[in-house]
Amino acid sequence: MRGLLAPLSSNEEVTLRRVAMGSILAHKLPAEHLKRLEQLKLIEAAGGGHQLTPLGRQRYNELPRPAALATDGSPREIEQILANVIRSRQI
């Protein structure tokens, strides 16, 4: 239960989100963040990368969502948000 209550730094939160989204760059995630998330039982090693544990999934689901992000966080919605960000930076 400690994993649900322990405060996470903003960087650890980003790492948790990236693991949750199946980041293909898992090997580039900060080792110290991965280690802490493992200690909190929020993630576990799997197939050369990391995945959320059931506790980690619960913690991830409780994280605040950006206003523009769909509540389901579907890949299509995420693609649209990223496209909008890229487009806005090209202007």
Biopython code that builds the backbone (N, CA, C, O; Angstrom):
import numpy as np
from Bio.PDB.StructureBuilder import StructureBuilder

atoms = [
    (1, "MET", "N", (0.801, -1.191, 0.000)),
    (1, "MET", "CA", (0.000, 0.000, 0.000)),
    (1, "MET", "C", (0.851, 1.266, 0.000)),
    (1, "MET", "O", (0.369, 2.331, -0.386)),
    (2, "ARG", "N", (2.094, 1.169, 0.422)),
    (2, "ARG", "CA", (2.971, 2.334, 0.461)),
    (2, "ARG", "C", (3.076, 2.983, -0.916)),
    (2, "ARG", "O", (3.187, 4.204, -1.022)),
    (3, "GLY", "N", (3.042, 2.167, -1.971)),
    (3, "GLY", "CA", (3.151, 2.674, -3.328)),
    (3, "GLY", "C", (2.014, 3.602, -3.722)),
    (3, "GLY", "O", (2.178, 4.447, -4.602)),
    (4, "LEU", "N", (0.867, 3.451, -3.079)),
    (4, "LEU", "CA", (-0.264, 4.328, -3.374)),
    (4, "LEU", "C", (-0.132, 5.671, -2.679)),
    (4, "LEU", "O", (-0.658, 6.676, -3.157)),
    (5, "LEU", "N", (0.565, 5.691, -1.558)),
    (5, "LEU", "CA", (0.620, 6.902, -0.733)),
    (5, "LEU", "C", (1.927, 7.672, -0.842)),
    (5, "LEU", "O", (1.948, 8.883, -0.621)),
    (6, "ALA", "N", (3.007, 6.997, -1.176)),
    (6, "ALA", "CA", (4.316, 7.656, -1.215)),
    (6, "ALA", "C", (4.319, 8.767, -2.258)),
    (6, "ALA", "O", (3.859, 8.567, -3.382)),
    (7, "PRO", "N", (4.833, 9.929, -1.891)),
    (7, "PRO", "CA", (4.898, 11.004, -2.881)),
    (7, "PRO", "C", (5.895, 10.651, -3.983)),
    (7, "PRO", "O", (6.935, 10.045, -3.729)),
    (8, "LEU", "N", (5.557, 11.039, -5.198)),
    (8, "LEU", "CA", (6.453, 10.848, -6.337)),
    (8, "LEU", "C", (6.904, 12.220, -6.810)),
    (8, "LEU", "O", (6.126, 13.174, -6.831)),
    (9, "SER", "N", (8.170, 12.305, -7.190)),
    (9, "SER", "CA", (8.634, 13.550, -7.799)),
    (9, "SER", "C", (7.956, 13.668, -9.164)),
    (9, "SER", "O", (7.431, 12.686, -9.689)),
    (10, "SER", "N", (7.969, 14.844, -9.721)),
    (10, "SER", "CA", (7.359, 15.008, -11.042)),
    (10, "SER", "C", (8.073, 14.140, -12.080)),
    (10, "SER", "O", (7.442, 13.639, -13.011)),
    (11, "ASN", "N", (9.372, 13.966, -11.922)),
    (11, "ASN", "CA", (10.121, 13.117, -12.856)),
    (11, "ASN", "C", (9.772, 11.639, -12.682)),
    (11, "ASN", "O", (9.685, 10.905, -13.666)),
    (12, "GLU", "N", (9.573, 11.200, -11.448)),
    (12, "GLU", "CA", (9.164, 9.812, -11.209)),
    (12, "GLU", "C", (7.760, 9.579, -11.777)),
    (12, "GLU", "O", (7.463, 8.511, -12.311)),
    (13, "GLU", "N", (6.917, 10.586, -11.652)),
    (13, "GLU", "CA", (5.565, 10.486, -12.202)),
    (13, "GLU", "C", (5.616, 10.346, -13.724)),
    (13, "GLU", "O", (4.871, 9.556, -14.305)),
    (14, "VAL", "N", (6.485, 11.105, -14.356)),
    (14, "VAL", "CA", (6.650, 11.005, -15.808)),
    (14, "VAL", "C", (7.120, 9.605, -16.178)),
    (14, "VAL", "O", (6.630, 9.023, -17.146)),
    (15, "THR", "N", (8.054, 9.064, -15.426)),
    (15, "THR", "CA", (8.545, 7.716, -15.699)),
    (15, "THR", "C", (7.431, 6.696, -15.528)),
    (15, "THR", "O", (7.306, 5.780, -16.340)),
    (16, "LEU", "N", (6.622, 6.839, -14.488)),
    (16, "LEU", "CA", (5.484, 5.934, -14.295)),
    (16, "LEU", "C", (4.535, 6.017, -15.488)),
    (16, "LEU", "O", (4.060, 4.993, -15.979)),
    (17, "ARG", "N", (4.264, 7.222, -15.947)),
    (17, "ARG", "CA", (3.386, 7.394, -17.115)),
    (17, "ARG", "C", (3.983, 6.737, -18.355)),
    (17, "ARG", "O", (3.270, 6.097, -19.128)),
    (18, "ARG", "N", (5.279, 6.895, -18.542)),
    (18, "ARG", "CA", (5.928, 6.302, -19.715)),
    (18, "ARG", "C", (5.901, 4.782, -19.670)),
    (18, "ARG", "O", (5.689, 4.133, -20.695)),
    (19, "VAL", "N", (6.113, 4.218, -18.502)),
    (19, "VAL", "CA", (6.013, 2.760, -18.362)),
    (19, "VAL", "C", (4.582, 2.324, -18.661)),
    (19, "VAL", "O", (4.366, 1.336, -19.363)),
    (20, "ALA", "N", (3.610, 3.054, -18.134)),
    (20, "ALA", "CA", (2.209, 2.717, -18.343)),
    (20, "ALA", "C", (1.838, 2.734, -19.817)),
    (20, "ALA", "O", (1.019, 1.936, -20.273)),
    (21, "MET", "N", (2.449, 3.650, -20.555)),
    (21, "MET", "CA", (2.131, 3.774, -21.973)),
    (21, "MET", "C", (3.003, 2.874, -22.840)),
    (21, "MET", "O", (2.946, 2.941, -24.068)),
    (22, "GLY", "N", (3.801, 2.041, -22.206)),
    (22, "GLY", "CA", (4.620, 1.090, -22.946)),
    (22, "GLY", "C", (5.734, 1.758, -23.732)),
    (22, "GLY", "O", (5.997, 1.393, -24.877)),
    (23, "SER", "N", (6.379, 2.722, -23.127)),
    (23, "SER", "CA", (7.442, 3.455, -23.801)),
    (23, "SER", "C", (8.431, 2.504, -24.455)),
    (23, "SER", "O", (8.969, 1.605, -23.809)),
    (24, "ILE", "N", (8.662, 2.716, -25.744)),
    (24, "ILE", "CA", (9.620, 1.874, -26.456)),
    (24, "ILE", "C", (11.055, 2.278, -26.128)),
    (24, "ILE", "O", (12.006, 1.595, -26.507)),
    (25, "LEU", "N", (11.195, 3.383, -25.430)),
    (25, "LEU", "CA", (12.520, 3.850, -25.035)),
    (25, "LEU", "C", (12.787, 3.549, -23.564)),
    (25, "LEU", "O", (13.457, 4.319, -22.876)),
    (26, "ALA", "N", (12.259, 2.425, -23.092)),
    (26, "ALA", "CA", (12.385, 2.078, -21.675)),
    (26, "ALA", "C", (13.839, 2.062, -21.222)),
    (26, "ALA", "O", (14.134, 2.391, -20.073)),
    (27, "HIS", "N", (14.748, 1.682, -22.114)),
    (27, "HIS", "CA", (16.165, 1.649, -21.737)),
    (27, "HIS", "C", (16.720, 3.053, -21.499)),
    (27, "HIS", "O", (17.801, 3.202, -20.929)),
    (28, "LYS", "N", (15.996, 4.074, -21.927)),
    (28, "LYS", "CA", (16.445, 5.453, -21.725)),
    (28, "LYS", "C", (15.781, 6.118, -20.520)),
    (28, "LYS", "O", (16.060, 7.281, -20.230)),
    (29, "LEU", "N", (14.923, 5.408, -19.828)),
    (29, "LEU", "CA", (14.300, 5.964, -18.636)),
    (29, "LEU", "C", (15.331, 6.002, -17.515)),
    (29, "LEU", "O", (16.152, 5.091, -17.407)),
    (30, "PRO", "N", (15.306, 7.031, -16.684)),
    (30, "PRO", "CA", (16.312, 7.157, -15.616)),
    (30, "PRO", "C", (16.298, 5.956, -14.655)),
    (30, "PRO", "O", (15.266, 5.602, -14.086)),
    (31, "ALA", "N", (17.451, 5.360, -14.501)),
    (31, "ALA", "CA", (17.581, 4.162, -13.659)),
    (31, "ALA", "C", (17.135, 4.415, -12.221)),
    (31, "ALA", "O", (16.535, 3.545, -11.591)),
    (32, "GLU", "N", (17.434, 5.622, -11.696)),
    (32, "GLU", "CA", (17.060, 5.897, -10.303)),
    (32, "GLU", "C", (15.542, 5.989, -10.141)),
    (32, "GLU", "O", (15.007, 5.634, -9.091)),
    (33, "HIS", "N", (14.856, 6.458, -11.167)),
    (33, "HIS", "CA", (13.384, 6.514, -11.101)),
    (33, "HIS", "C", (12.797, 5.116, -11.186)),
    (33, "HIS", "O", (11.875, 4.770, -10.446)),
    (34, "LEU", "N", (13.341, 4.314, -12.098)),
    (34, "LEU", "CA", (12.871, 2.931, -12.227)),
    (34, "LEU", "C", (13.083, 2.168, -10.922)),
    (34, "LEU", "O", (12.206, 1.425, -10.479)),
    (35, "LYS", "N", (14.251, 2.356, -10.312)),
    (35, "LYS", "CA", (14.556, 1.659, -9.061)),
    (35, "LYS", "C", (13.558, 2.036, -7.972)),
    (35, "LYS", "O", (13.056, 1.165, -7.261)),
    (36, "ARG", "N", (13.268, 3.322, -7.836)),
    (36, "ARG", "CA", (12.316, 3.756, -6.796)),
    (36, "ARG", "C", (10.921, 3.224, -7.063)),
    (36, "ARG", "O", (10.241, 2.779, -6.138)),
    (37, "LEU", "N", (10.482, 3.263, -8.319)),
    (37, "LEU", "CA", (9.151, 2.749, -8.659)),
    (37, "LEU", "C", (9.072, 1.241, -8.409)),
    (37, "LEU", "O", (8.025, 0.727, -8.016)),
    (38, "GLU", "N", (10.174, 0.543, -8.638)),
    (38, "GLU", "CA", (10.217, -0.887, -8.317)),
    (38, "GLU", "C", (10.137, -1.099, -6.807)),
    (38, "GLU", "O", (9.419, -1.987, -6.345)),
    (39, "GLN", "N", (10.873, -0.286, -6.028)),
    (39, "GLN", "CA", (10.840, -0.409, -4.576)),
    (39, "GLN", "C", (9.441, -0.160, -4.019)),
    (39, "GLN", "O", (9.041, -0.758, -3.020)),
    (40, "LEU", "N", (8.703, 0.732, -4.681)),
    (40, "LEU", "CA", (7.333, 1.027, -4.253)),
    (40, "LEU", "C", (6.329, 0.003, -4.790)),
    (40, "LEU", "O", (5.129, 0.102, -4.537)),
    (41, "LYS", "N", (6.842, -0.980, -5.534)),
    (41, "LYS", "CA", (6.010, -2.045, -6.115)),
    (41, "LYS", "C", (5.009, -1.503, -7.137)),
    (41, "LYS", "O", (3.917, -2.048, -7.300)),
    (42, "LEU", "N", (5.399, -0.415, -7.828)),
    (42, "LEU", "CA", (4.539, 0.164, -8.852)),
    (42, "LEU", "C", (4.849, -0.384, -10.236)),
    (42, "LEU", "O", (3.982, -0.408, -11.109)),
    (43, "ILE", "N", (6.094, -0.828, -10.437)),
    (43, "ILE", "CA", (6.500, -1.427, -11.706)),
    (43, "ILE", "C", (7.317, -2.679, -11.423)),
    (43, "ILE", "O", (7.793, -2.904, -10.310)),
    (44, "GLU", "N", (7.463, -3.488, -12.476)),
    (44, "GLU", "CA", (8.304, -4.683, -12.379)),
    (44, "GLU", "C", (8.969, -4.910, -13.725)),
    (44, "GLU", "O", (8.446, -4.514, -14.767)),
    (45, "ALA", "N", (10.130, -5.554, -13.690)),
    (45, "ALA", "CA", (10.846, -5.873, -14.919)),
    (45, "ALA", "C", (10.059, -6.928, -15.683)),
    (45, "ALA", "O", (9.494, -7.854, -15.100)),
    (46, "ALA", "N", (10.036, -6.763, -17.019)),
    (46, "ALA", "CA", (9.312, -7.717, -17.861)),
    (46, "ALA", "C", (9.832, -7.631, -19.291)),
    (46, "ALA", "O", (9.801, -6.567, -19.908)),
    (47, "GLY", "N", (10.303, -8.747, -19.807)),
    (47, "GLY", "CA", (10.709, -8.819, -21.206)),
    (47, "GLY", "C", (11.696, -7.760, -21.659)),
    (47, "GLY", "O", (11.523, -7.179, -22.731)),
    (48, "GLY", "N", (12.711, -7.499, -20.882)),
    (48, "GLY", "CA", (13.708, -6.512, -21.257)),
    (48, "GLY", "C", (13.296, -5.068, -21.003)),
    (48, "GLY", "O", (14.029, -4.139, -21.339)),
    (49, "GLY", "N", (12.130, -4.885, -20.415)),
    (49, "GLY", "CA", (11.640, -3.543, -20.096)),
    (49, "GLY", "C", (10.956, -3.567, -18.745)),
    (49, "GLY", "O", (11.337, -4.324, -17.853)),
    (50, "HIS", "N", (9.954, -2.740, -18.607)),
    (50, "HIS", "CA", (9.185, -2.679, -17.364)),
    (50, "HIS", "C", (7.707, -2.602, -17.672)),
    (50, "HIS", "O", (7.304, -2.152, -18.745)),
    (51, "GLN", "N", (6.905, -3.044, -16.726)),
    (51, "GLN", "CA", (5.452, -2.936, -16.838)),
    (51, "GLN", "C", (4.879, -2.575, -15.480)),
    (51, "GLN", "O", (5.509, -2.786, -14.444)),
    (52, "LEU", "N", (3.678, -2.028, -15.507)),
    (52, "LEU", "CA", (3.020, -1.689, -14.250)),
    (52, "LEU", "C", (2.594, -2.948, -13.519)),
    (52, "LEU", "O", (2.211, -3.939, -14.141)),
    (53, "THR", "N", (2.663, -2.908, -12.218)),
    (53, "THR", "CA", (2.073, -3.949, -11.385)),
    (53, "THR", "C", (0.600, -3.556, -11.193)),
    (53, "THR", "O", (0.218, -2.445, -11.562)),
    (54, "PRO", "N", (-0.225, -4.429, -10.632)),
    (54, "PRO", "CA", (-1.608, -4.021, -10.345)),
    (54, "PRO", "C", (-1.659, -2.757, -9.471)),
    (54, "PRO", "O", (-2.498, -1.883, -9.689)),
    (55, "LEU", "N", (-0.773, -2.668, -8.499)),
    (55, "LEU", "CA", (-0.705, -1.480, -7.651)),
    (55, "LEU", "C", (-0.283, -0.263, -8.475)),
    (55, "LEU", "O", (-0.810, 0.834, -8.288)),
    (56, "GLY", "N", (0.665, -0.464, -9.382)),
    (56, "GLY", "CA", (1.110, 0.604, -10.260)),
    (56, "GLY", "C", (0.008, 1.085, -11.188)),
    (56, "GLY", "O", (-0.110, 2.281, -11.451)),
    (57, "ARG", "N", (-0.799, 0.155, -11.685)),
    (57, "ARG", "CA", (-1.932, 0.523, -12.545)),
    (57, "ARG", "C", (-2.923, 1.371, -11.752)),
    (57, "ARG", "O", (-3.466, 2.348, -12.269)),
    (58, "GLN", "N", (-3.155, 0.996, -10.507)),
    (58, "GLN", "CA", (-4.072, 1.769, -9.665)),
    (58, "GLN", "C", (-3.525, 3.185, -9.448)),
    (58, "GLN", "O", (-4.262, 4.165, -9.549)),
    (59, "ARG", "N", (-2.232, 3.277, -9.151)),
    (59, "ARG", "CA", (-1.604, 4.590, -8.925)),
    (59, "ARG", "C", (-1.654, 5.423, -10.198)),
    (59, "ARG", "O", (-1.963, 6.613, -10.154)),
    (60, "TYR", "N", (-1.350, 4.797, -11.332)),
    (60, "TYR", "CA", (-1.388, 5.493, -12.618)),
    (60, "TYR", "C", (-2.794, 6.023, -12.904)),
    (60, "TYR", "O", (-2.949, 7.161, -13.345)),
    (61, "ASN", "N", (-3.803, 5.215, -12.658)),
    (61, "ASN", "CA", (-5.187, 5.631, -12.907)),
    (61, "ASN", "C", (-5.614, 6.799, -12.021)),
    (61, "ASN", "O", (-6.535, 7.540, -12.365)),
    (62, "GLU", "N", (-4.945, 6.960, -10.885)),
    (62, "GLU", "CA", (-5.277, 8.051, -9.962)),
    (62, "GLU", "C", (-4.508, 9.344, -10.260)),
    (62, "GLU", "O", (-4.803, 10.386, -9.675)),
    (63, "LEU", "N", (-3.531, 9.282, -11.160)),
    (63, "LEU", "CA", (-2.766, 10.484, -11.499)),
    (63, "LEU", "C", (-3.674, 11.479, -12.216)),
    (63, "LEU", "O", (-4.564, 11.084, -12.969)),
    (64, "PRO", "N", (-3.447, 12.769, -11.981)),
    (64, "PRO", "CA", (-4.237, 13.770, -12.701)),
    (64, "PRO", "C", (-3.956, 13.692, -14.197)),
    (64, "PRO", "O", (-2.827, 13.432, -14.616)),
    (65, "ARG", "N", (-4.971, 13.915, -14.979)),
    (65, "ARG", "CA", (-4.839, 13.890, -16.432)),
    (65, "ARG", "C", (-4.805, 15.321, -16.958)),
    (65, "ARG", "O", (-5.528, 16.184, -16.461)),
    (66, "PRO", "N", (-3.967, 15.573, -17.963)),
    (66, "PRO", "CA", (-3.996, 16.889, -18.591)),
    (66, "PRO", "C", (-5.403, 17.156, -19.137)),
    (66, "PRO", "O", (-6.085, 16.230, -19.576)),
    (67, "ALA", "N", (-5.827, 18.398, -19.109)),
    (67, "ALA", "CA", (-7.179, 18.756, -19.527)),
    (67, "ALA", "C", (-7.491, 18.302, -20.946)),
    (67, "ALA", "O", (-8.627, 17.924, -21.232)),
    (68, "ALA", "N", (-6.514, 18.332, -21.835)),
    (68, "ALA", "CA", (-6.766, 17.990, -23.232)),
    (68, "ALA", "C", (-6.755, 16.493, -23.499)),
    (68, "ALA", "O", (-7.065, 16.068, -24.612)),
    (69, "LEU", "N", (-6.405, 15.687, -22.505)),
    (69, "LEU", "CA", (-6.295, 14.256, -22.711)),
    (69, "LEU", "C", (-7.634, 13.571, -22.489)),
    (69, "LEU", "O", (-8.320, 13.843, -21.504)),
    (70, "ALA", "N", (-8.000, 12.690, -23.395)),
    (70, "ALA", "CA", (-9.246, 11.942, -23.245)),
    (70, "ALA", "C", (-9.193, 11.129, -21.962)),
    (70, "ALA", "O", (-8.124, 10.671, -21.558)),
    (71, "THR", "N", (-10.320, 10.951, -21.334)),
    (71, "THR", "CA", (-10.351, 10.220, -20.074)),
    (71, "THR", "C", (-9.922, 8.776, -20.250)),
    (71, "THR", "O", (-9.419, 8.158, -19.312)),
    (72, "ASP", "N", (-10.116, 8.231, -21.450)),
    (72, "ASP", "CA", (-9.697, 6.841, -21.651)),
    (72, "ASP", "C", (-8.227, 6.732, -22.050)),
    (72, "ASP", "O", (-7.659, 5.640, -22.021)),
    (73, "GLY", "N", (-7.602, 7.860, -22.426)),
    (73, "GLY", "CA", (-6.189, 7.847, -22.801)),
    (73, "GLY", "C", (-5.902, 6.963, -23.991)),
    (73, "GLY", "O", (-4.808, 6.410, -24.100)),
    (74, "SER", "N", (-6.868, 6.818, -24.891)),
    (74, "SER", "CA", (-6.706, 5.925, -26.032)),
    (74, "SER", "C", (-5.562, 6.394, -26.927)),
    (74, "SER", "O", (-5.287, 7.591, -27.011)),
    (75, "PRO", "N", (-4.896, 5.453, -27.594)),
    (75, "PRO", "CA", (-3.788, 5.825, -28.483)),
    (75, "PRO", "C", (-4.207, 6.840, -29.546)),
    (75, "PRO", "O", (-3.417, 7.721, -29.888)),
    (76, "ARG", "N", (-5.420, 6.741, -30.073)),
    (76, "ARG", "CA", (-5.879, 7.685, -31.098)),
    (76, "ARG", "C", (-5.954, 9.105, -30.528)),
    (76, "ARG", "O", (-5.545, 10.063, -31.183)),
    (77, "GLU", "N", (-6.475, 9.233, -29.317)),
    (77, "GLU", "CA", (-6.559, 10.538, -28.678)),
    (77, "GLU", "C", (-5.165, 11.097, -28.407)),
    (77, "GLU", "O", (-4.920, 12.289, -28.587)),
    (78, "ILE", "N", (-4.277, 10.245, -27.983)),
    (78, "ILE", "CA", (-2.908, 10.680, -27.692)),
    (78, "ILE", "C", (-2.222, 11.127, -28.979)),
    (78, "ILE", "O", (-1.510, 12.132, -28.986)),
    (79, "GLU", "N", (-2.430, 10.388, -30.069)),
    (79, "GLU", "CA", (-1.881, 10.791, -31.362)),
    (79, "GLU", "C", (-2.360, 12.185, -31.741)),
    (79, "GLU", "O", (-1.576, 13.012, -32.206)),
    (80, "GLN", "N", (-3.634, 12.442, -31.546)),
    (80, "GLN", "CA", (-4.203, 13.742, -31.891)),
    (80, "GLN", "C", (-3.580, 14.865, -31.057)),
    (80, "GLN", "O", (-3.262, 15.935, -31.574)),
    (81, "ILE", "N", (-3.413, 14.603, -29.776)),
    (81, "ILE", "CA", (-2.812, 15.612, -28.901)),
    (81, "ILE", "C", (-1.379, 15.900, -29.335)),
    (81, "ILE", "O", (-0.977, 17.061, -29.410)),
    (82, "LEU", "N", (-0.611, 14.860, -29.619)),
    (82, "LEU", "CA", (0.770, 15.053, -30.056)),
    (82, "LEU", "C", (0.824, 15.800, -31.376)),
    (82, "LEU", "O", (1.673, 16.673, -31.555)),
    (83, "ALA", "N", (-0.064, 15.476, -32.299)),
    (83, "ALA", "CA", (-0.106, 16.167, -33.591)),
    (83, "ALA", "C", (-0.385, 17.655, -33.376)),
    (83, "ALA", "O", (0.211, 18.502, -34.042)),
    (84, "ASN", "N", (-1.283, 17.971, -32.456)),
    (84, "ASN", "CA", (-1.605, 19.372, -32.165)),
    (84, "ASN", "C", (-0.404, 20.105, -31.579)),
    (84, "ASN", "O", (-0.140, 21.255, -31.930)),
    (85, "VAL", "N", (0.314, 19.445, -30.693)),
    (85, "VAL", "CA", (1.500, 20.060, -30.091)),
    (85, "VAL", "C", (2.565, 20.307, -31.152)),
    (85, "VAL", "O", (3.151, 21.389, -31.202)),
    (86, "ILE", "N", (2.814, 19.327, -31.986)),
    (86, "ILE", "CA", (3.825, 19.475, -33.038)),
    (86, "ILE", "C", (3.429, 20.601, -33.981)),
    (86, "ILE", "O", (4.260, 21.430, -34.351)),
    (87, "ARG", "N", (2.173, 20.628, -34.365)),
    (87, "ARG", "CA", (1.684, 21.672, -35.267)),
    (87, "ARG", "C", (1.848, 23.065, -34.637)),
    (87, "ARG", "O", (2.242, 24.011, -35.320)),
    (88, "SER", "N", (1.551, 23.188, -33.353)),
    (88, "SER", "CA", (1.649, 24.489, -32.696)),
    (88, "SER", "C", (3.094, 24.961, -32.583)),
    (88, "SER", "O", (3.344, 26.166, -32.558)),
    (89, "ARG", "N", (4.026, 24.056, -32.516)),
    (89, "ARG", "CA", (5.450, 24.444, -32.414)),
    (89, "ARG", "C", (6.055, 24.782, -33.776)),
    (89, "ARG", "O", (7.121, 25.394, -33.849)),
    (90, "GLN", "N", (5.384, 24.387, -34.843)),
    (90, "GLN", "CA", (5.886, 24.680, -36.183)),
    (90, "GLN", "C", (5.457, 26.055, -36.665)),
    (90, "GLN", "O", (5.980, 26.565, -37.655)),
    (91, "ILE", "N", (4.511, 26.647, -35.969)),
    (91, "ILE", "CA", (3.983, 27.958, -36.378)),
    (91, "ILE", "C", (4.940, 29.060, -36.000)),
    (91, "ILE", "O", (4.667, 30.232, -36.263)),
]
sb = StructureBuilder()
sb.init_structure("model")
sb.init_model(0)
sb.init_chain("A")
sb.init_seg("    ")
for serial, (resi, resn, name, xyz) in enumerate(atoms, 1):
    if name == "N":
        sb.init_residue(resn, " ", resi, " ")
    sb.init_atom(name, np.array(xyz, "f"), 0.0, 1.0, " ", f" {name:<3s}", serial, name[0])
structure = sb.get_structure()
